[in-house]
Amino acid sequence: MAAHPEQGWSLLCNGVVLFEDTGELLPDGGVIEPHRPLVGAS
């Protein structure tokens, strides 16, 4: 794993780039959009 919190991302050992906003860039070029939980949701 390579963490770069000052830039807002980490590279996981499986090749996934994980962004601070919860988005992900997959090794095959696929994207998982940010999925932050709603604050105060009940």
Backbone as CSV, one residue per row, in Angstrom:
resi,resn,N_x,N_y,N_z,CA_x,CA_y,CA_z,C_x,C_y,C_z
1,MET,0.848,-1.184,0.000,0.000,0.000,0.000,0.890,1.242,0.000
2,ALA,0.502,2.222,-0.765,1.194,3.511,-0.786,0.169,4.582,-0.438
3,ALA,0.381,5.263,0.674,-0.565,6.293,1.121,-0.010,7.679,0.829
4,HIS,-0.858,8.535,0.294,-0.510,9.928,0.025,-1.658,10.813,0.525
5,PRO,-1.844,10.883,1.854,-2.969,11.645,2.402,-2.915,13.130,2.051
6,GLU,-1.726,13.664,1.843,-1.613,15.073,1.472,-2.206,15.325,0.088
7,GLN,-2.303,14.275,-0.725,-2.902,14.382,-2.054,-4.307,13.781,-2.095
8,GLY,-4.719,13.112,-1.005,-6.078,12.588,-0.915,-6.295,11.223,-1.546
9,TRP,-5.222,10.405,-1.688,-5.403,9.085,-2.278,-4.423,8.078,-1.693
10,SER,-4.772,6.791,-1.879,-3.906,5.683,-1.490,-3.957,4.621,-2.576
11,LEU,-2.843,3.956,-2.820,-2.776,2.846,-3.758,-2.737,1.569,-2.942
12,LEU,-3.744,0.709,-3.114,-3.821,-0.541,-2.378,-3.013,-1.626,-3.082
13,CYS,-2.683,-2.694,-2.368,-1.851,-3.759,-2.926,-2.528,-4.493,-4.082
14,ASN,-3.851,-4.394,-4.208,-4.566,-5.052,-5.305,-4.694,-4.155,-6.537
15,GLY,-4.027,-2.983,-6.528,-4.027,-2.094,-7.677,-5.140,-1.068,-7.690
16,VAL,-5.977,-1.044,-6.667,-7.069,-0.077,-6.571,-6.530,1.236,-6.016
17,VAL,-6.884,2.337,-6.656,-6.564,3.658,-6.122,-7.791,4.124,-5.361
18,LEU,-7.643,4.339,-4.066,-8.737,4.726,-3.182,-8.593,6.213,-2.855
19,PHE,-9.642,6.981,-3.139,-9.607,8.423,-2.917,-10.256,8.786,-1.592
20,GLU,-9.804,9.890,-1.000,-10.303,10.360,0.284,-11.818,10.577,0.267
21,ASP,-12.376,10.930,-0.885,-13.821,11.183,-0.969,-14.619,9.895,-1.158
22,THR,-13.984,8.725,-0.987,-14.554,7.385,-1.080,-14.718,6.895,-2.505
23,GLY,-14.278,7.636,-3.496,-14.283,7.146,-4.867,-13.121,6.182,-5.076
24,GLU,-13.217,5.358,-6.123,-12.160,4.391,-6.403,-11.895,4.322,-7.907
25,LEU,-10.627,4.115,-8.256,-10.216,3.870,-9.629,-9.674,2.444,-9.662
26,LEU,-10.318,1.572,-10.437,-9.964,0.160,-10.470,-8.850,-0.109,-11.472
27,PRO,-8.097,-1.206,-11.295,-6.977,-1.508,-12.196,-7.390,-1.629,-13.667
28,ASP,-8.623,-2.028,-13.937,-9.078,-2.165,-15.328,-9.578,-0.848,-15.912
29,GLY,-9.433,0.254,-15.161,-9.867,1.571,-15.629,-11.282,1.919,-15.204
30,GLY,-11.971,0.993,-14.561,-13.320,1.257,-14.071,-13.296,2.261,-12.920
31,VAL,-14.426,2.884,-12.697,-14.543,3.913,-11.657,-15.704,3.569,-10.740
32,ILE,-15.497,3.730,-9.452,-16.583,3.658,-8.477,-16.754,5.076,-7.949
33,GLU,-17.921,5.635,-8.196,-18.193,7.016,-7.788,-18.139,7.162,-6.266
34,PRO,-17.828,8.364,-5.758,-17.840,8.600,-4.321,-19.190,8.201,-3.727
35,HIS,-19.136,7.581,-2.550,-20.359,7.130,-1.900,-20.310,7.454,-0.405
36,ARG,-20.267,8.734,-0.150,-20.240,9.200,1.242,-21.606,8.998,1.875
37,PRO,-21.632,8.545,3.136,-22.931,8.437,3.826,-23.490,9.824,4.098
38,LEU,-24.795,9.936,4.105,-25.438,11.215,4.397,-25.307,11.522,5.887
39,VAL,-24.881,12.710,6.205,-24.738,13.128,7.596,-26.118,13.362,8.180
40,GLY,-26.379,12.780,9.333,-27.664,12.988,10.004,-28.800,12.156,9.454
41,ALA,-28.491,11.225,8.549,-29.555,10.369,8.006,-29.999,9.388,9.075
42,SER,-31.285,9.138,9.122,-31.778,8.213,10.137,-32.473,7.028,9.498
